């Protein structure tokens, strides 16, 4: 874009007439002022010719309160992994929070397809496959994080939820428990649905090793879960000796219920959590929590590496990366 004389004059604190004389090679301008104007013009040309600095757009799709998601320690761990690889490869990361109920899909598409976009990580934890319609017009390299859509030909990164449930149940059985209750969260998102499906599958698989593995839909919010567990244990105190909690939110609700009933882990009931957050966020836990670790930071690292690979080799075959969890044994599952 051609820079007008008046714009140069304002920038250099000169008169428009002085700038015009210099640009048209007319007399009446000192050599020092003339050189000042041409140096400024050269700097503008260099700035305009410089390549656009491209960034990674990290789109966090959520239907919940954005501030709650932003302060989520698990999400921050993932972002840490993504940013470490991005920084090592000279990519700045721009985080975009998108809620379909309040934000403009058109603005999101314009941002994602902008010239300064190198690639996109779609954090799709809260998405259904039909929700992806908002993103079909994106033309930049993209990878889906924390969800799997069977109909899409695109790179996707998930956790092995089946293995997470297996590790939790196997540990309970190895510790001698024969009455196990799996507490699920009433949430249809991908991870919870996969874990609940695995729990039902392993009811049959472990049927010869236990008296029962019962699945109980505990609720959606921490408050609901706590209330429903209080009701359950008040009516059936012998329902189980150990509880497998589907997520850290279920764990928090379960521990709130025990506190209300003046019960303790692991003396009264044992508990194991699938996924966890910092222990200071879990009230009423008087011992170390045994849990299935979901390696969020590692998944962030692998996701960013795969996106860079896609940017550099757009023709390569698409892949599904499934990251394995691991069992962290502490004190909350008592040996019987």
C-alpha positions as CSV (number, residue, x, y, z in Angstrom):
1,X,0.0,0.0,0.0
2,X,1.4,3.4,-1.0
3,X,2.2,5.7,2.0
4,X,0.8,9.2,1.6
5,X,2.9,12.3,2.1
6,X,0.7,13.5,5.0
7,X,1.3,10.2,6.9
8,X,5.1,10.5,6.5
9,X,4.9,14.2,7.6
10,X,3.0,13.2,10.7
11,X,5.4,10.4,11.6
12,X,8.5,12.6,11.2
13,X,6.9,15.9,12.5
14,X,7.5,17.6,9.2
15,X,5.2,19.7,6.9
16,X,3.4,18.0,4.1
17,X,5.0,20.4,1.6
18,X,8.5,19.5,2.8
19,X,7.8,15.8,2.3
20,X,6.2,16.4,-1.1
21,X,9.3,18.3,-2.3
22,X,11.6,15.5,-1.1
23,X,9.6,12.7,-2.7
24,X,9.4,14.6,-6.0
25,X,13.1,15.4,-5.9
26,X,12.5,19.2,-5.9
27,X,14.8,21.8,-4.3
28,X,14.0,23.6,-1.0
29,X,14.7,20.6,1.3
30,X,18.0,20.1,3.2
31,X,20.0,17.0,2.4
32,X,19.6,15.8,6.0
33,X,15.8,16.1,6.0
34,X,15.7,14.5,2.5
35,X,17.7,11.5,3.8
36,X,15.5,11.3,6.9
37,X,12.4,10.9,4.7
38,X,14.0,8.3,2.4
39,X,15.3,6.3,5.4
40,X,11.8,6.3,6.8
41,X,10.4,5.1,3.5
42,X,12.9,2.3,3.3
43,X,12.0,1.1,6.8
44,X,8.3,1.0,5.7
45,X,9.2,-1.0,2.7
46,X,11.2,-3.5,4.7
47,X,8.3,-3.8,7.2
48,X,5.8,-4.5,4.4
49,X,8.1,-7.0,2.7
50,X,8.8,-9.0,5.9
51,X,7.2,-12.4,6.0
52,X,4.0,-12.7,8.2
53,X,4.8,-14.3,11.6
54,X,2.6,-17.4,11.7
55,X,1.1,-18.7,14.9
56,X,-0.7,-21.8,16.2
57,X,-4.3,-21.2,17.0
58,X,-5.4,-23.2,20.1
59,X,-9.2,-23.3,19.9
60,X,-10.8,-24.4,23.1
61,X,-14.4,-25.4,22.2
62,X,-16.6,-25.4,25.3
63,X,-20.3,-25.0,26.1
64,X,-19.5,-24.2,29.8
65,X,-18.3,-21.1,31.6
66,X,-15.0,-20.0,29.9
67,X,-13.4,-18.8,33.1
68,X,-14.0,-22.2,34.8
69,X,-12.3,-23.9,31.9
70,X,-9.5,-21.4,31.8
71,X,-8.6,-22.1,35.5
72,X,-8.8,-25.9,35.1
73,X,-5.4,-27.3,36.1
74,X,-5.7,-30.2,33.7
75,X,-6.2,-27.9,30.7
76,X,-3.3,-25.7,31.8
77,X,-1.1,-28.8,31.9
78,X,-2.0,-29.6,28.3
79,X,-1.3,-26.1,27.2
80,X,2.1,-26.2,28.9
81,X,3.0,-29.2,26.8
82,X,1.8,-27.5,23.6
83,X,3.6,-24.3,24.2
84,X,6.9,-26.0,25.1
85,X,7.1,-27.6,21.6
86,X,5.7,-24.5,19.8
87,X,8.3,-22.3,21.4
88,X,11.1,-24.7,20.5
89,X,9.9,-24.4,16.9
90,X,9.4,-20.6,17.0
91,X,5.6,-20.7,16.8
92,X,3.7,-18.3,19.1
93,X,0.5,-19.8,20.4
94,X,-2.8,-17.9,20.4
95,X,-5.6,-19.3,22.7
96,X,-9.1,-18.8,21.4
97,X,-12.1,-19.7,23.6
98,X,-15.1,-20.5,21.5
99,X,-18.6,-21.1,22.8
100,X,-21.2,-21.9,20.1
101,X,-24.0,-20.3,22.1
102,X,-22.3,-16.9,22.4
103,X,-19.5,-16.6,19.9
104,X,-19.5,-16.0,16.1
105,X,-18.6,-18.9,13.9
106,X,-17.8,-16.5,11.1
107,X,-15.3,-14.6,13.2
108,X,-13.7,-17.9,14.3
109,X,-13.4,-19.1,10.7
110,X,-11.8,-15.8,9.6
111,X,-9.3,-16.0,12.4
112,X,-8.4,-19.7,11.7
113,X,-8.1,-19.2,8.0
114,X,-6.1,-15.9,8.3
115,X,-2.7,-15.6,6.6
116,X,-0.9,-15.6,10.0
117,X,-2.3,-19.1,11.0
118,X,0.2,-21.9,10.7
119,X,-2.0,-24.6,12.1
120,X,-4.9,-25.2,14.5
121,X,-5.3,-27.4,17.6
122,X,-9.0,-28.0,18.3
123,X,-9.5,-28.9,21.9
124,X,-12.7,-30.9,21.4
125,X,-13.3,-32.4,24.8
126,X,-16.8,-31.0,25.0
127,X,-17.8,-31.6,21.3
128,X,-20.2,-34.0,19.6
129,X,-19.4,-35.0,16.0
130,X,-22.2,-32.8,14.7
131,X,-20.5,-29.8,16.4
132,X,-17.6,-30.1,14.0
133,X,-19.8,-28.5,11.2
134,X,-18.5,-25.1,12.5
135,X,-15.0,-26.1,11.5
136,X,-15.4,-27.8,8.2
137,X,-14.5,-24.6,6.3
138,X,-11.1,-24.3,7.9
139,X,-8.4,-24.6,5.3
140,X,-5.3,-24.7,7.6
141,X,-3.6,-27.8,9.0
142,X,-5.7,-28.9,12.0
143,X,-5.6,-31.6,14.7
144,X,-8.3,-32.7,17.1
145,X,-7.3,-33.1,20.7
146,X,-9.2,-35.2,23.3
147,X,-11.9,-36.6,21.1
148,X,-12.3,-39.0,18.2
149,X,-14.7,-38.6,15.3
150,X,-14.9,-41.7,13.2
151,X,-16.2,-40.1,10.1
152,X,-13.4,-37.4,9.9
153,X,-10.2,-37.8,7.9
154,X,-8.0,-35.8,10.2
155,X,-5.2,-36.3,12.8
156,X,-6.7,-37.0,16.3
157,X,-5.1,-37.4,19.8
158,X,-7.0,-39.2,22.6
159,X,-6.4,-41.1,25.8
160,X,-6.8,-44.8,26.1
161,X,-9.8,-44.7,28.4
162,X,-10.4,-48.5,28.2
163,X,-7.0,-49.1,29.6
164,X,-7.6,-46.5,32.4
165,X,-10.6,-48.4,33.6
166,X,-8.9,-51.7,33.3
167,X,-5.9,-50.5,35.5
168,X,-8.3,-49.1,38.1
169,X,-10.4,-52.3,38.4
170,X,-7.4,-54.6,38.2
171,X,-5.7,-52.7,41.1
172,X,-8.9,-53.0,43.2
173,X,-9.0,-56.8,42.6
174,X,-5.3,-57.2,43.3
175,X,-5.9,-55.5,46.7
176,X,-8.5,-58.1,47.5
177,X,-11.7,-56.2,46.9
178,X,-14.7,-58.3,45.8
179,X,-17.4,-55.6,45.9
180,X,-16.5,-52.8,43.6
181,X,-18.7,-49.9,42.5
182,X,-17.9,-47.8,39.5
183,X,-19.2,-44.2,39.9
184,X,-19.9,-42.5,36.6
185,X,-20.7,-39.0,35.8
186,X,-23.9,-38.3,33.8
187,X,-22.0,-36.7,30.9
188,X,-22.2,-37.9,27.3
189,X,-18.8,-36.4,26.3
190,X,-16.3,-38.8,24.6
191,X,-14.0,-39.6,27.5
192,X,-16.8,-40.3,30.0
193,X,-18.8,-42.4,27.5
194,X,-15.7,-44.5,26.7
195,X,-14.9,-45.1,30.4
196,X,-18.5,-46.1,31.2
197,X,-18.6,-48.4,28.2
198,X,-15.3,-50.0,29.4
199,X,-16.7,-50.4,33.0
200,X,-19.7,-52.3,31.7
201,X,-17.4,-54.5,29.5
202,X,-15.2,-55.4,32.4
203,X,-18.2,-56.4,34.6
204,X,-18.2,-59.6,32.5
205,X,-14.5,-59.8,32.0
206,X,-13.8,-59.9,35.8
207,X,-16.9,-61.8,36.8
208,X,-14.9,-64.8,38.0
209,X,-12.7,-62.7,40.2
210,X,-15.2,-60.6,42.1
211,X,-18.6,-60.9,43.7
212,X,-19.8,-57.9,41.7
213,X,-18.8,-54.8,39.8
214,X,-21.7,-52.4,40.0
215,X,-22.1,-49.3,37.9
216,X,-23.8,-46.3,39.5
217,X,-24.6,-43.1,37.6
218,X,-23.7,-40.6,40.4
219,X,-24.8,-37.3,38.8
220,X,-23.4,-34.4,36.8
221,X,-22.2,-31.8,39.3
222,X,-20.1,-32.2,42.4
223,X,-23.2,-31.3,44.5
224,X,-25.4,-33.9,42.7
225,X,-22.8,-36.6,43.0
226,X,-22.3,-35.9,46.7
227,X,-26.0,-35.9,47.4
228,X,-26.6,-39.2,45.5
229,X,-23.7,-40.9,47.2
230,X,-24.9,-39.9,50.6
231,X,-28.3,-41.4,49.7
232,X,-26.7,-44.6,48.4
233,X,-24.5,-45.2,51.4
234,X,-27.2,-44.4,53.8
235,X,-29.4,-47.0,52.3
236,X,-26.8,-49.6,51.4
237,X,-23.7,-49.1,53.5
238,X,-22.3,-52.5,52.3
239,X,-22.8,-51.7,48.6
240,X,-19.1,-51.8,48.0
241,X,-15.7,-51.8,49.7
242,X,-14.0,-49.7,47.0
243,X,-15.3,-47.0,44.6
244,X,-13.8,-46.3,41.2
245,X,-14.5,-42.7,40.4
246,X,-14.8,-41.9,36.6
247,X,-13.2,-38.5,36.9
248,X,-11.7,-36.2,39.5
249,X,-15.0,-34.3,39.7
250,X,-16.7,-37.6,40.7
251,X,-13.9,-38.1,43.2
252,X,-14.5,-34.7,44.8
253,X,-18.2,-35.4,45.0
254,X,-17.6,-38.8,46.6
255,X,-15.2,-37.4,49.2
256,X,-17.7,-34.6,50.0
257,X,-20.3,-37.3,50.7
258,X,-17.9,-39.3,53.0
259,X,-17.2,-36.1,54.9
260,X,-20.9,-35.4,55.4
261,X,-21.4,-39.0,56.7
262,X,-18.3,-38.7,58.9
263,X,-16.6,-41.6,57.1
264,X,-12.9,-41.8,56.1
265,X,-10.6,-43.1,53.3
266,X,-9.4,-45.9,53.5
267,X,-10.7,-47.0,56.9
268,X,-14.4,-47.0,55.9
269,X,-14.2,-47.1,52.1
270,X,-11.4,-47.3,49.6
271,X,-11.4,-45.0,46.5
272,X,-9.4,-44.8,43.2
273,X,-9.8,-41.9,40.8
274,X,-9.5,-41.9,37.0
275,X,-7.6,-38.7,36.4
276,X,-6.7,-36.4,39.2
277,X,-5.9,-32.8,39.9
278,X,-3.7,-31.1,42.5
279,X,-4.5,-32.7,45.9
280,X,-5.1,-29.4,47.5
281,X,-8.3,-29.2,45.4
282,X,-9.6,-32.4,47.0
283,X,-11.2,-31.8,50.4
284,X,-11.5,-34.3,53.1
285,X,-8.8,-36.7,51.9
286,X,-6.6,-37.8,54.8
287,X,-4.2,-39.9,52.8
288,X,-2.5,-40.1,49.4
289,X,-4.9,-40.6,46.5
290,X,-4.4,-43.7,44.3
291,X,-5.3,-42.7,40.8
292,X,-5.0,-43.3,37.1
293,X,-2.7,-40.6,35.7
294,X,-3.8,-39.1,32.4
295,X,-0.6,-37.6,31.0
296,X,-2.0,-34.3,29.9
297,X,1.3,-32.5,29.4
298,X,2.6,-35.4,27.3
299,X,-0.5,-35.4,25.2
300,X,0.0,-31.7,24.6
301,X,3.6,-32.3,23.5
302,X,2.6,-35.2,21.1
303,X,-0.2,-33.1,19.7
304,X,2.0,-30.1,18.9
305,X,4.7,-32.4,17.3
306,X,2.0,-34.1,15.1
307,X,0.7,-30.7,14.0
308,X,4.2,-29.5,13.0
309,X,4.7,-32.7,11.1
310,X,1.4,-32.1,9.3
311,X,2.4,-28.5,8.5
312,X,5.7,-29.7,7.0
313,X,4.3,-32.8,5.3
314,X,0.6,-32.1,4.4
315,X,0.5,-35.1,2.1
316,X,1.2,-37.7,4.7
317,X,-1.4,-40.2,5.9
318,X,-3.6,-39.1,8.8
319,X,-3.2,-40.8,12.2
320,X,-4.9,-41.5,15.5
321,X,-2.6,-41.1,18.5
322,X,-3.9,-42.9,21.6
323,X,-1.8,-42.2,24.8
324,X,-1.7,-44.7,27.6
325,X,-2.4,-43.8,31.2
326,X,-0.6,-45.2,34.2
327,X,-1.4,-46.3,37.7
328,X,-0.1,-44.2,40.6
329,X,-0.4,-46.2,43.8
330,X,-0.7,-44.3,47.1
331,X,-2.8,-45.0,50.2
332,X,-6.5,-44.7,49.3
333,X,-7.1,-48.4,48.3
334,X,-6.8,-50.6,51.4
335,X,-5.5,-54.1,51.0
336,X,-8.0,-56.6,52.4
